[in-house]
């Protein structure tokens, strides 16, 4: 028996499904076909089932089914609890890029007016530099510096919202590495489901794409960590233990991501065991 969107065909006879478009879409999304024995459908079979009257009507009905199924898939995708968090993280990254570029441009503009400031520029933190430009500049430059400061304040507020949202969407992952780092990890993976499917080795170097490709092409040392380096347990670990800590942390994050996707609630026993394993690795007492 061959199952198609319009019905089931067996021994030349067709059993139609319901005419309702919703029922047909449900059928399409639930069908599972073995391609080695699959026979492409013929519009005449659909006519014999009573689903359509001719080939033109068949194509119209099929188009309607495909569009409806696509719309449902899109709605389900954006209804996921991680969809908004994903966009928030990407917006945060874009704001970081814009703030850095505008700060550099404002500094170059300020140095044209004050050439003696060029030596101090390299040693001045970005937020202090922008504040200095705003306080000591008039006209458009001062206004630009003020806008950069306001954008930086908005960025700080967004970062807090991202962290809070990550604690709800990814409670176990956030408990291990913090909400902001967990959200960035999820964003680089493309979502919570893709993250939950990654092995620990991929999570360990997630975000280190440039170093990884450099290793593959020029045989430079392989990266030991990516985004997870932002977590204090990794970057505060002794240099000779960072790789071990990153490996253990990535292994626990792989489990945490699966718990977050399939359960969605905190697992205290797992978190306690994971923290102990990471602490042990950081002390160099084995895995």
Secondary structure, DSSP 8 states (H G I E B T S, - for coil): -EE-SSEEEETTEEEE--S-HHHHHHHHHH----GGG-----HHHHHHHTS-SSHHHHHHHHHHHHHHHHHHHHHHHHTSTTHHHHHHHHHHHHHHHHHHHHHHHHHHHHHHH-GGGHHHHTTS-HHHHHHHHHHH--THHHHHHHHHHHHHHHHHHHHHHHHHHHHHH-HHHHHHH-HHHHHHHHHHHTSHHHHHHS-HHHHHTTT-HHHHHHHHHH-----S-SGGGGSHHHHTS-GGGHHHHHHHHHHHHHHHHHHHHHT-S--HHHHHHHHHHHHHHHTTS--
